[in-house]
Amino acid sequence: MKILLEKSAFDIETYLKNGGYEALKKALSMKREDIIEEVKKSNLRGRGGAGFPCGLKWSFIPKTEGPKYLVCNSDESEPGTFKDREIIHKNPHSLIEGMAIAAYAIGAQTGYIYIRGEFARETRIIEKSLAEARSKNFLGSGILGRNFSFDIKVVRGAGAYICGEETALLESIEGKKGQPRLKPPFPAVKGLYQCPTVINNVETLASVPYIVLHGGSAYASIGVGKSAGTKLFSVSGPVKKPGVYEIELGMPFKKFFEEELGGMREGEKLKAVIVGGSSVPVLTAQEAMAANLDYESLQQAGTMLGSGGMIIIPERQCMVEALFILARFYHHESCGQCTPCREGTGWIEKLMKKILEGKGASEDVDNILSISENMMGRTICPLADALAMPAISFIKKFEHEFNAHIKGNCNLCRK
């Protein structure tokens, strides 16, 4: 166990010395369908939050003639999540190599890296790394002397959280307003420019070279059950060693918290944990300590692995204040396309503000729960759910703090 990538493979020469692009060379000698089968065999699941099987997604691309696209989602805007940024900082060629392999497997000639607009430094790193890859013929025409051409373009976002949703991202690349599309049709059938498209997260694509080089079974042997491989967790909050960690899926949270994070800082006590980014249900300290860090275990615990954006919440934090901050964020970031999301996020923010200011009543809490339940599953994309799920879990697990605010005796809020 170590913090991710202590030794930088920032430049291509360092990457090559450590076996970089050997997986691409191997992939180009394989049949495209065999690469997809290896990725299926690996049980690699999307690391952006949804956890959908990567190889299965690739297999949906039709084998017909015509343009196909590969898109890397590097919009990383989920509060509490900062692990893809570290891959770009420390090991950008693993992403580029993974994209080249994925493009060959699905038959794409053009790829896009859609990167968060605030990531100015990261954009420069990616552009430099792409130029290095082209100079070695790992990108471009006739890659490594084979009948395969592929290149990558970088598109910068403009600070919209909603563009992390895959179809809103496609709309943005096409120069349109970033709003999610109705599905079906799914991107694998009609994606970018109405052509078959695969969209994967940075961490997902950066995992592909290992799978191709060592085989899907080797990757599947890491982790536990359907939660194969390693996962990056970006940990924030008052622990002794916050940061980005790469761990085998299935590790008990208690072990990770005590042995790797070093527990809470002096004078702090654990109250709750948001495991997978701000859009997943919160766990109490007791629930977190009993859970393992994998997809299935966390689902059984009533939450989701999500993006791996782990937010450690101390006892001194008022949960009413924390939920208000989340409500304000999601209301601001709603694209406004769907009424339950546009209105629901706004209502929750207003009610939370009222409660936080000591002007609330018990029916306000009931209304938040009712609004949340009526938001879930009723919109084009999951942004409404991304506020509704935390809202329901915060209220049900920390109801006493909401009652304290209503009675005017909360002693946790900042003065």
Secondary structure by P-SEA (a helix, b strand, c coil): cccccccccccaaaaaaaccaaaaaaaaaccaaaaaaaaaaacccccccccccaaaaaaaccccccccbbbbccccccccccaaaaaaaccaaaaaaaaaaaaaaaccccccccccccaaaaaaaaaaaaaaaaaacccccccccccbbbbbbbbbbccccccccaaaaaaaaacccccccccccccccccccccccccccaaaaaaaaaaaaccaaaaaaccccccccbbbbbcccccccccbbbbcccccaaaaacccccccccccccccccccccccccccaaaaaaccccaaaaaaacccccccbbbbbcccccaaaaaaaaaaaaaaaccccccccaaaaaaaaaaaaaaaaccccaaaaaaaaaaaaaaccccccccccaaaaaaaaaaaacaaaaaaaaacccccccc
